[in-house]
Amino acid sequence: MGKVTGFMEFDRLSEANLPVVERVKNYKEFVLHLTDDQAKVQGARCMDCGIPFCTTGCPINNIIPDWNDLVYHQNWRSAIDVLHSTNNFPEFTGRICPAPCEAACTLNINDDAVGIKSIEHAIIDKAWENGWVQPQINPNKTGKKIAIVGSGPAGLAAAQQLARAGHSVVVFEKNSRIGGLLRYGIPDFKFEKSHIDRRMAQMQAEGVEFKVNQHVGENVSADDLVKSYDAVILAGGAELPRDLPVPGRELDGVYFAMDFLTPQNRVVAGDLIPNQIRATGKHVVVIGGGDTGSDCVGTSNRHGAASITQFELMPQPPEKENKALVWPNWPLKMRTSSSHEEGANRDWSITTKELIGENGKVVALKGARVEWKDGKMTEIAGSEFTIKADLVFLAMGFVSPIQKLLNAFGVEKDNRGNAKAETEGATSYQTSKAKIFAAGDVRRGQSLVVWAIREGRQAARAVDEFLMGSSVLPR
């Protein structure tokens, strides 16, 4: 490493955020990437640790120590080349990945981890600013045609890799814009959609064709795709949300989180949405403590909600993890998102017993406290309470892909309703139908963007091998 003692000399510096009072007035990103000098110092904190656990903590196995050292030496051009060698879209992960690499950082054993995500963010932003991200066009075409169903991170990663291998690639997207849940699920204040548009332009130059408003199983025949293409990759999301079967679920004002988040993203993009769900002046209750629930909190704050309360069924995590016990794995610990910092009441070990309505509309939520022992939940006697609720958002995760899509292709499913496909061996990412492959959430269930990119890349190699007998694409 360029600065062997850097981890002892320098403290971790997090990226700066715009003030809450300023950022809640719009839907623009508010995280400011590190300056060149700041990134150099943060890169110097990377240790010469011998075994870089960060690379195994990262699902796409980013070669993190190498580009940390290159940034320390201010060799940004080489840094983006190393970063792109494993990651097609670092501007995605540098913004919205929770950074399991940092949990696995060796320095994290007894100090603050290296700010890997912030350095990645700085590298890719500088690369775009300097025009270093250019199409990689393969002049040698194979004549093979591949259809990809779904344009989220798995589909986009697979498409780019296969186009660079010389194949003809067509991406089918059911919505009117490319990006899947990147486009319609993640709020713009966390991830502006210009990042997708910029990559689309690069991929189109590389030969990828995008077709929107193409809902396979609805206005596009699955059988036609199988007949017309040499291979098909299913790369849709896990879109079936987990429901809450309690009295009052049918009341007006009770919605799945995506019924709230997706229309807002469309409005930011310029669409006119009649009867958009608005939290302005309302008492909002969010059920579910994960990222989707946090996104509901941030969006409600921007609408100007009267109050926001977020409930989680599981117990409140500890403020700090037991590093000796969990490192280098992803730890369970208390996490406060930027949306929570903007304002929300949070509570844990809460079960929802009933949604109370008047004239068909929700007005309150009846809940109770629970305790957990040996993995079992028990309601605490006398702990019932009622809270005012004009809007209730269900953000309890996603169960599986939409079954109609998998049924249209007739592929075998696993016991969770995902497309069944193994990730190793001669038939990796191949479903029960030889020409049909599956990658991302449609195969593994609800997961992270970085896992989707990994699976898209690996599925691309599997398809290339299936069609050509061998592949030079990275695994």
C-alpha positions as CSV (number, residue, x, y, z in Angstrom):
1,M,0.0,0.0,0.0
2,G,1.1,3.5,-0.8
3,K,0.6,4.7,2.8
4,V,1.4,1.7,5.1
5,T,0.7,3.6,8.3
6,G,-2.4,5.5,6.9
7,F,-4.9,3.5,9.0
8,M,-3.2,4.7,12.1
9,E,-2.8,8.3,11.1
10,F,-6.2,9.2,9.5
11,D,-9.8,9.0,10.8
12,R,-12.7,7.9,8.7
13,L,-14.5,10.7,6.9
14,S,-18.0,10.2,5.8
15,E,-19.5,12.0,2.8
16,A,-21.2,15.3,3.5
17,N,-25.0,15.7,3.2
18,L,-27.0,18.8,2.4
19,P,-28.9,20.1,5.5
20,V,-32.3,18.5,6.2
21,V,-34.2,21.7,5.8
22,E,-32.8,22.2,2.3
23,R,-33.0,18.6,1.0
24,V,-36.6,17.8,1.9
25,K,-37.8,20.6,-0.4
26,N,-37.0,18.5,-3.5
27,Y,-36.3,15.0,-4.8
28,K,-32.6,15.6,-5.8
29,E,-29.7,13.6,-4.4
30,F,-28.1,15.3,-1.4
31,V,-25.0,13.2,-0.7
32,L,-21.8,15.0,-1.8
33,H,-18.9,12.9,-3.0
34,L,-15.5,13.3,-1.5
35,T,-13.0,15.8,-2.9
36,D,-9.8,14.5,-4.5
37,D,-7.8,15.3,-1.4
38,Q,-10.4,13.7,0.9
39,A,-10.6,10.6,-1.2
40,K,-6.8,10.3,-1.2
41,V,-6.7,10.4,2.6
42,Q,-9.5,7.8,2.8
43,G,-7.7,5.6,0.3
44,A,-4.6,5.8,2.5
45,R,-6.6,4.2,5.4
46,C,-6.7,0.9,3.4
47,M,-4.4,-1.5,5.3
48,D,-1.8,-3.9,3.8
49,C,-3.9,-6.6,5.6
50,G,-2.7,-9.6,3.6
51,I,-6.1,-11.2,3.1
52,P,-8.6,-8.5,1.9
53,F,-11.8,-9.8,3.4
54,C,-13.6,-6.7,1.8
55,T,-13.3,-8.4,-1.6
56,T,-15.2,-11.5,-0.3
57,G,-17.7,-9.4,1.6
58,C,-18.5,-7.7,-1.7
59,P,-20.9,-9.9,-3.8
60,I,-19.2,-8.8,-7.0
61,N,-15.7,-9.2,-5.5
62,N,-14.6,-5.7,-6.3
63,I,-10.8,-5.5,-6.2
64,I,-11.0,-2.9,-3.5
65,P,-7.4,-2.6,-2.1
66,D,-6.1,-1.9,-5.6
67,W,-8.4,1.0,-6.4
68,N,-8.0,2.4,-2.9
69,D,-4.2,2.5,-3.5
70,L,-4.7,4.0,-7.0
71,V,-6.8,6.8,-5.5
72,Y,-4.2,7.4,-2.8
73,H,-1.7,7.9,-5.7
74,Q,-4.3,10.0,-7.5
75,N,-4.3,7.6,-10.5
76,W,-8.0,8.0,-11.1
77,R,-7.9,6.7,-14.7
78,S,-6.5,3.3,-13.6
79,A,-8.8,3.2,-10.6
80,I,-11.9,3.3,-12.8
81,D,-10.5,0.6,-15.0
82,V,-10.0,-1.7,-12.0
83,L,-13.5,-0.8,-10.6
84,H,-15.2,-1.5,-14.0
85,S,-13.4,-4.8,-14.3
86,T,-15.8,-6.3,-11.7
87,N,-18.7,-3.8,-11.6
88,N,-20.7,-2.6,-14.6
89,F,-22.5,0.1,-12.7
90,P,-20.5,1.6,-9.8
91,E,-22.6,4.7,-9.9
92,F,-25.5,2.5,-8.8
93,T,-23.7,0.7,-6.0
94,G,-21.7,3.8,-4.9
95,R,-25.0,5.4,-4.0
96,I,-27.4,2.7,-2.9
97,C,-25.4,-0.4,-1.8
98,P,-25.3,-0.9,2.0
99,A,-21.6,-1.7,1.7
100,P,-21.2,-5.3,3.0
101,C,-17.5,-4.8,2.0
102,E,-17.1,-2.3,4.8
103,A,-18.5,-4.7,7.4
104,A,-15.8,-7.2,6.2
105,C,-13.0,-4.6,6.2
106,T,-10.1,-5.8,8.4
107,L,-9.8,-2.4,10.0
108,N,-13.4,-2.8,11.1
109,I,-12.4,-5.4,13.7
110,N,-11.3,-2.7,16.2
111,D,-11.7,0.7,14.3
112,D,-13.9,2.4,11.8
113,A,-13.9,0.6,8.5
114,V,-12.3,2.1,5.4
115,G,-14.9,4.3,3.6
116,I,-15.0,2.0,0.6
117,K,-18.4,3.1,-0.7
118,S,-17.5,6.8,-0.6
119,I,-14.3,6.1,-2.6
120,E,-16.2,4.1,-5.2
121,H,-18.6,7.0,-5.5
122,A,-15.8,9.5,-6.0
123,I,-14.1,7.3,-8.6
124,I,-17.1,6.8,-10.9
125,D,-18.2,10.4,-10.6
126,K,-14.8,11.6,-11.7
127,A,-14.8,9.0,-14.5
128,W,-18.0,10.4,-15.9
129,E,-16.9,14.0,-15.5
130,N,-13.7,13.3,-17.5
131,G,-15.3,11.3,-20.3
132,W,-13.6,8.0,-19.4
133,V,-16.8,5.9,-19.5
134,Q,-17.1,5.0,-23.2
135,P,-18.9,2.3,-25.1
136,Q,-17.0,-0.9,-25.6
137,I,-18.1,-2.1,-29.0
138,N,-17.3,-5.6,-30.2
139,P,-16.9,-5.5,-34.0
140,N,-17.1,-9.3,-34.1
141,K,-20.7,-10.3,-34.1
142,T,-21.7,-13.9,-33.2
143,G,-25.1,-13.9,-34.9
144,K,-26.7,-15.1,-31.7
145,K,-29.8,-13.4,-30.4
146,I,-30.7,-13.1,-26.7
147,A,-33.8,-11.8,-25.0
148,I,-33.7,-10.4,-21.5
149,V,-36.9,-10.0,-19.6
150,G,-36.6,-7.2,-17.1
151,S,-34.4,-4.1,-17.1
152,G,-33.3,-3.9,-13.5
153,P,-29.7,-4.2,-12.5
154,A,-29.5,-7.9,-13.2
155,G,-31.0,-7.5,-16.7
156,L,-28.8,-4.5,-17.5
157,A,-25.6,-6.2,-16.3
158,A,-26.4,-9.3,-18.3
159,A,-27.2,-7.3,-21.4
160,Q,-24.0,-5.2,-21.3
161,Q,-21.8,-8.3,-20.8
162,L,-23.5,-10.2,-23.6
163,A,-23.4,-7.3,-26.0
164,R,-19.6,-6.9,-25.3
165,A,-19.2,-10.6,-26.2
166,G,-20.7,-9.9,-29.6
167,H,-24.2,-11.1,-29.2
168,S,-27.4,-9.4,-30.3
169,V,-29.3,-8.4,-27.1
170,V,-32.8,-7.2,-26.7
171,V,-34.1,-6.1,-23.3
172,F,-37.9,-6.3,-22.7
173,E,-39.4,-4.0,-20.0
174,K,-43.0,-3.9,-19.1
175,N,-43.0,-0.3,-17.9
176,S,-42.6,2.8,-20.1
177,R,-39.0,3.5,-19.0
178,I,-36.0,1.3,-18.5
179,G,-34.6,0.5,-15.1
180,G,-37.0,-1.8,-13.2
181,L,-37.0,-1.1,-9.5
182,L,-34.0,1.2,-9.9
183,R,-36.3,3.4,-11.9
184,Y,-39.6,2.9,-10.1
185,G,-38.8,1.7,-6.6
186,I,-35.9,3.7,-5.3
187,P,-36.7,7.4,-4.7
188,D,-34.8,10.0,-6.7
189,F,-33.4,11.6,-3.6
190,K,-31.4,8.5,-3.1
191,F,-30.7,7.7,-6.8
192,E,-31.4,10.2,-9.6
193,K,-32.5,8.4,-12.8
194,S,-30.1,10.3,-15.0
195,H,-27.6,7.6,-13.9
196,I,-29.7,4.9,-15.7
197,D,-30.2,7.1,-18.8
198,R,-26.5,7.6,-19.1
199,R,-25.8,3.9,-19.0
200,M,-28.6,3.2,-21.4
201,A,-26.9,5.5,-24.0
202,Q,-23.6,3.7,-23.5
203,M,-25.3,0.3,-23.9
204,Q,-27.3,1.3,-27.0
205,A,-24.0,2.3,-28.6
206,E,-22.7,-1.1,-27.7
207,G,-25.6,-2.7,-29.5
208,V,-28.2,-3.4,-26.8
209,E,-31.8,-2.8,-28.0
210,F,-34.4,-1.7,-25.4
211,K,-38.1,-2.3,-25.8
212,V,-40.5,-0.7,-23.3
213,N,-44.2,-1.4,-22.7
214,Q,-43.4,-5.0,-23.4
215,H,-45.1,-7.0,-20.7
216,V,-44.1,-10.6,-21.3
217,G,-47.1,-12.9,-20.6
218,E,-49.4,-10.0,-21.3
219,N,-48.8,-8.3,-24.7
220,V,-45.7,-10.3,-25.5
221,S,-45.8,-14.1,-25.8
222,A,-43.3,-16.1,-23.8
223,D,-43.5,-18.8,-26.5
224,D,-42.6,-16.3,-29.2
225,L,-39.5,-15.2,-27.3
226,V,-38.3,-18.8,-26.8
227,K,-38.8,-19.5,-30.6
228,S,-37.3,-16.3,-31.8
229,Y,-34.2,-16.1,-29.6
230,D,-31.3,-18.4,-29.0
231,A,-31.5,-17.9,-25.3
232,V,-33.8,-16.0,-22.8
233,I,-32.8,-14.6,-19.4
234,L,-35.5,-13.9,-16.9
235,A,-34.2,-11.0,-14.8
236,G,-37.4,-9.6,-13.3
237,G,-37.7,-8.5,-9.7
238,A,-39.3,-10.0,-6.6
239,E,-42.4,-7.9,-6.9
240,L,-45.0,-9.7,-4.9
241,P,-45.3,-7.8,-1.6
242,R,-45.9,-9.4,1.7
243,D,-49.4,-8.6,2.9
244,L,-50.8,-7.9,6.4
245,P,-53.9,-10.1,7.0
246,V,-55.5,-8.1,9.8
247,P,-59.1,-6.7,10.3
248,G,-59.4,-3.4,8.3
249,R,-56.8,-4.3,5.7
250,E,-59.4,-3.5,3.0
251,L,-59.8,0.2,4.2
252,D,-59.1,3.1,1.9
253,G,-55.7,4.6,2.9
254,V,-54.0,1.3,3.4
255,Y,-51.5,0.6,0.7
256,F,-48.5,-1.4,-0.2
257,A,-45.3,0.7,-0.2
258,M,-44.8,0.5,-3.9
259,D,-48.3,1.9,-4.5
260,F,-46.9,5.1,-2.9
261,L,-43.3,5.1,-4.1
262,T,-43.7,4.2,-7.7
263,P,-46.2,7.0,-8.6
264,Q,-44.0,9.6,-6.9
265,N,-41.0,8.5,-9.1
266,R,-43.2,8.8,-12.1
267,V,-44.2,12.3,-11.1
268,V,-40.6,13.3,-10.7
269,A,-40.0,11.9,-14.2
270,G,-42.7,14.2,-15.6
271,D,-45.7,11.9,-15.7
272,L,-49.2,13.1,-14.7
273,I,-50.6,10.7,-12.1
274,P,-54.3,11.1,-11.4
275,N,-55.3,10.5,-7.8
276,Q,-51.7,10.2,-6.6
277,I,-51.4,9.1,-3.0
278,R,-50.2,12.2,-1.1
279,A,-49.0,12.3,2.6
280,T,-49.4,16.1,2.8
281,G,-50.8,17.0,6.2
282,K,-51.6,13.4,7.1
283,H,-50.6,11.1,9.9
284,V,-48.6,8.3,8.3
285,V,-47.8,4.9,9.7
286,V,-45.2,2.7,8.0
287,I,-45.2,-1.0,8.9
288,G,-41.8,-2.5,8.2
289,G,-38.3,-1.3,9.3
290,G,-36.2,-2.0,6.2
291,D,-35.1,0.1,3.3
292,T,-38.5,0.3,1.6
293,G,-40.1,1.5,4.8
294,S,-37.3,4.1,5.1
295,D,-38.1,5.3,1.5
296,C,-41.7,5.7,2.6
297,V,-40.5,7.9,5.5
298,G,-38.3,10.1,3.2
299,T,-41.1,10.5,0.6
300,S,-43.7,11.4,3.3
301,N,-41.3,14.0,4.7
302,R,-41.1,15.6,1.3
303,H,-44.8,15.6,1.0
304,G,-45.1,17.4,4.3
305,A,-46.8,14.8,6.5
306,A,-48.2,15.8,9.8
307,S,-46.5,12.9,11.5
308,I,-44.6,9.8,10.6
309,T,-44.4,6.6,12.7
310,Q,-42.5,3.5,11.6
311,F,-43.1,0.2,13.3
312,E,-41.0,-2.9,13.2
313,L,-42.1,-6.4,14.4
314,M,-38.6,-7.5,15.4
315,P,-36.7,-6.2,18.5
316,Q,-34.6,-3.1,18.4
317,P,-31.1,-4.0,17.3
318,P,-28.1,-3.2,19.5
319,E,-26.4,0.2,18.9
320,K,-23.1,-1.6,18.1
321,E,-22.5,-5.2,17.0
322,N,-20.3,-7.7,18.8
323,K,-17.5,-7.6,16.2
324,A,-15.6,-10.5,17.7
325,L,-18.6,-12.6,17.2
326,V,-19.9,-11.5,13.7
327,W,-16.9,-10.1,11.7
328,P,-16.5,-10.3,8.7
329,N,-20.2,-11.0,8.2
330,W,-23.0,-8.4,7.9
331,P,-23.9,-7.5,11.4
332,L,-27.3,-6.9,13.0
333,K,-27.1,-3.5,14.6
334,M,-29.1,-0.3,14.9
335,R,-29.1,1.6,11.6
336,T,-30.4,5.1,11.1
337,S,-31.0,6.2,7.5
338,S,-30.9,9.7,6.1
339,S,-34.7,9.6,5.9
340,H,-35.0,8.8,9.6
341,E,-32.7,11.8,10.3
342,E,-35.3,14.0,8.4
343,G,-37.9,13.1,11.0
344,A,-39.8,10.0,12.1
345,N,-40.9,8.2,15.2
346,R,-39.6,4.6,15.3
347,D,-40.6,1.8,17.5
348,W,-39.7,-1.9,17.6
349,S,-41.4,-5.2,18.8
350,I,-44.8,-3.9,17.6
351,T,-47.5,-6.1,16.1
352,T,-50.5,-4.6,14.3
353,K,-53.7,-6.1,15.5
354,E,-56.3,-4.1,13.7
355,L,-56.8,-1.1,11.3
356,I,-59.7,1.0,12.4
357,G,-61.9,2.8,9.9
358,E,-64.7,5.3,9.6
359,N,-66.8,5.5,6.5
360,G,-64.5,3.0,4.8
361,K,-61.3,4.9,5.4
362,V,-58.6,4.2,7.9
363,V,-58.3,6.5,10.8
364,A,-56.3,4.6,13.4
365,L,-54.1,1.6,14.0
366,K,-54.4,-0.7,17.0
367,G,-51.2,-2.3,18.0
368,A,-49.5,-4.1,20.8
369,R,-46.0,-4.8,22.1
370,V,-44.5,-8.2,21.8
371,E,-41.5,-9.9,23.3
372,W,-39.3,-12.5,21.6
373,K,-37.9,-15.5,23.4
374,D,-36.2,-18.5,21.7
375,G,-37.3,-17.2,18.4
376,K,-41.0,-17.1,19.4
377,M,-43.2,-14.0,19.6
378,T,-45.6,-13.4,22.5
379,E,-47.9,-10.4,22.9
380,I,-47.3,-8.5,26.2
381,A,-50.5,-8.5,28.2
382,G,-52.0,-5.0,28.6
383,S,-49.7,-3.4,26.0
384,E,-52.4,-2.6,23.4
385,F,-52.4,1.0,22.1
386,T,-54.1,3.0,19.3
387,I,-52.4,5.5,17.1
388,K,-53.9,8.0,14.7
389,A,-53.4,6.9,11.0
390,D,-54.6,8.6,7.9
391,L,-52.2,6.6,5.7
392,V,-50.8,3.1,6.4
393,F,-48.0,1.8,4.2
394,L,-47.1,-1.9,4.2
395,A,-43.3,-2.2,3.7
396,M,-42.7,-5.7,5.0
397,G,-40.6,-7.1,2.1
398,F,-41.4,-9.1,-1.0
399,V,-42.4,-12.7,-1.1
400,S,-41.5,-13.8,-4.7
401,P,-41.5,-12.8,-8.4
402,I,-44.9,-12.4,-10.0
403,Q,-45.9,-16.0,-10.6
404,K,-47.7,-15.3,-13.9
405,L,-44.3,-14.6,-15.6
406,L,-42.8,-17.8,-14.4
407,N,-45.9,-19.7,-15.4
408,A,-45.8,-18.2,-18.9
409,F,-42.4,-19.8,-19.5
410,G,-43.3,-23.0,-17.6
411,V,-40.1,-23.1,-15.6
412,E,-39.7,-25.0,-12.4
413,K,-39.9,-23.1,-9.1
414,D,-38.2,-23.5,-5.8
415,N,-40.2,-23.8,-2.5
416,R,-40.3,-20.0,-2.2
417,G,-41.8,-19.4,-5.7
418,N,-38.6,-18.2,-7.3
419,A,-37.3,-19.5,-10.7
420,K,-35.3,-22.6,-9.8
421,A,-31.7,-22.4,-11.1
422,E,-28.4,-23.3,-9.6
423,T,-25.4,-21.0,-9.7
424,E,-22.6,-23.6,-10.1
425,G,-21.8,-26.4,-12.6
426,A,-22.3,-26.9,-16.3
427,T,-25.9,-25.6,-16.2
428,S,-25.4,-22.6,-13.9
429,Y,-28.3,-20.1,-14.0
430,Q,-30.2,-22.4,-16.3
431,T,-33.8,-23.1,-15.4
432,S,-35.6,-26.4,-16.1
433,K,-36.0,-25.2,-19.7
434,A,-32.7,-25.5,-21.5
435,K,-32.8,-22.1,-23.3
436,I,-34.2,-20.2,-20.4
437,F,-31.9,-18.7,-17.7
438,A,-32.7,-16.8,-14.5
439,A,-30.7,-14.2,-12.6
440,G,-31.2,-11.7,-9.8
441,D,-34.3,-11.4,-7.6
442,V,-36.4,-13.6,-9.9
443,R,-34.0,-16.5,-8.9
444,R,-32.7,-15.7,-5.4
445,G,-35.6,-13.6,-4.0
446,Q,-35.6,-10.1,-2.7
447,S,-32.0,-8.9,-2.4
448,L,-29.5,-6.1,-3.0
449,V,-28.6,-4.3,-6.2
450,V,-25.1,-5.5,-5.9
451,W,-26.2,-9.2,-5.8
452,A,-28.4,-8.5,-8.9
453,I,-25.3,-7.1,-10.8
454,R,-23.3,-10.2,-9.7
455,E,-26.0,-12.6,-10.9
456,G,-26.5,-10.7,-14.2
457,R,-22.8,-10.9,-15.0
458,Q,-22.5,-14.6,-14.1
459,A,-25.7,-15.5,-16.0
460,A,-24.2,-13.7,-19.0
461,R,-21.1,-15.9,-18.9
462,A,-23.3,-19.0,-18.5
463,V,-25.4,-18.0,-21.6
464,D,-22.2,-17.2,-23.6
465,E,-20.8,-20.7,-22.7
466,F,-24.2,-22.3,-23.6
467,L,-24.2,-20.6,-27.0
468,M,-20.6,-20.7,-27.9
469,G,-19.1,-23.6,-26.0
470,S,-16.7,-21.3,-24.1
471,S,-16.5,-17.8,-22.8
472,V,-14.0,-15.0,-22.1
473,L,-16.5,-13.1,-20.0
474,P,-15.4,-12.9,-16.3
475,R,-17.2,-15.2,-13.9
